[in-house]
Amino acid sequence: MKNKILKITALVLLSFTVACNDDFEEGNNQVNGTDFNKELLSPQQINEIIDASVENTGQFHWENASLQVLWSASQHGSNIVTIGYGTSKEDYIKANSTNSDKIVATILNTITENEKGSIEKTLIYKDEVLNIIDVIVTDQKTLYLLRNNKNVRYVEPADYRYSNYAQTNQRSGGGGSGCGFEATTLVSSDYTTITPGAKVPWNFYNHNIPTAWAKSTGAGVTIGVIDTGVSPSQSLLGSNFNNGASSGRTVQKFGTYVDSALLWATTTDGFNDQCGHGTSMTATATAPRNNKGLPVGVAYNANLISYRASANVVLEGYHEHKGVQNAFTGLGNNSNVKIISMSMGHFISIGRIVDGVRYAHGKGKLIFCAGGTSTSFTSFVGVIFPAWMPETVAVTGIKEGAGYTKCSICHSGAQMDFTVVMERKATGNTAPVLSYYENMTDYVGGSSVATATTAGIAALVWSKNPSWTRAQVLTKLQKSSSNYPTRDSKFGYGNINAALAVQ
């Protein structure tokens, strides 16, 4: 352990040293590529630097990495680099930029001149909504020039995959992929049956959700869920979405994830869930108040728009980053959507997803993100990305009982906004949800289900007050929570009382 700490410290000092050299070289009119430290760091060395940053600050941002770290990570990520451009940090929307094409042309000229290549072989992707391009870069000097271009907001390795080289999958920020296709018979004490035969999960009563249904069921509100999609085998999230006491609502499904090793591939693999996680999230928020004896969702009369944007919950890899970004812009552009729920993330900031979140937020969407779920091995990690962003509302799960104790696999931290009771004190059972399979049930918990639950409660509030703004809905949620007006340093405003929120 002592040797590992010394190794991490040395690598961090190396990172800071190279960064200082970068600052010194910035004042030079001519840049000599041979002056750069071109020793290629191994993925393990890069990960140790990332780990040190997370342990010290709770976060990792590529903009704080040295040029050597950035270059090494891009080398290990197929040499593909994402560039966010614009005249300022606020200039990230293409429609609002008057000279975006000129900036892109200048950036590409810089790259092709230094790399001695053609634009056709350099430019991989140019986004039509956000000021983002993806390019191939091999020379460390090119990255230096890009970082020092006043019209470049950020430069990041687009396909570096931390968990591929982590000593354990638990270190990937999500405790694994989050996928599963289990079906479990529910314990009778974990639900209550209501008309016309639906099962109400035990934890809904901790938030007075069934009482709130007397005044609001989410009708007229559309929730967008960004996750791994919806099971084609679960009809209550498809053809039977209007089953039982749920009626007059719609469900739409989209896919933005490209399942391909080819970086230039653009064909998605559709909207069907191939993981299981997305099915649980959409069910938690919107499953119908059915007559089939299965668990009901929080906002059982809300509309649903599902995006399959990722293969699993750990956002790693070029196509997952792009898929999530495109889901946010797609939902941002949909005037019917009021609420976005995403129960995926990482502890590495991803620039293109930052832009996507900010875009949707700028369109008035209320965005809920999971604060983090993992094993005790990563309990040192606080709120994860993008839940730590000021544009999002971070949610985590806690254990049943008095006070606030985070659930066994949940994170906590200063950026957390709300909590949901997710774990039974006596049995450790989590929340009953629809299974991936027809007419079957399962237990799922963590900050993921807590997030989808909170998104559902927000839909109840917005349905009751359709003329309200996002700020008014959020304020009502805060004022209806157990810690209000004092915000807890780890659990924010705490548990929301849904019945109070719809008063």
Secondary structure, 3 states (H helix, E strand, C coil): CHHHHHHHHHHHHHHHHHHHHHHHHHCCCCCCHHHCCCCCCCHHHHHHHHHHHHHHHCCECHHHCCHHHHHHHHHCCCCEEEEEECCCCCCCEHHHCCCHHHHHHHHHHHHHHHHCCCHHHHEEEECCCECEEEEECCCHHHHHHHHCCCCEEEEEECCCCHHHHCCCHHHHCCCCCCCCCCCCCCCHHHEEEECCCEEEEHHHHHHCHHHHCCCCCCCCCEEEEEEECECCCCHHHCCCCCCCCCCCCCEEEEECCCCCCCCCCCCCCCCECCCCHHHHHHHHHHCCCCCCCCECCCCCCCEEEEEECCCCCECCCHHHHHHHHHHHHHHHCCCCEEEEEECCEECECCHHHHHHHHHHHHCCCEEEEECCECCHHHCCCCCCECCCCCCCEEEEEEECCCCCCECCCECCCCCEEEEEEEECCCCCCCEEEECCCCCCEEEECHHHHHHHHHHHHHHHHHHHCCCCCHHHHHHHHHHCECCCCCCECCCECCEECHHHHCC
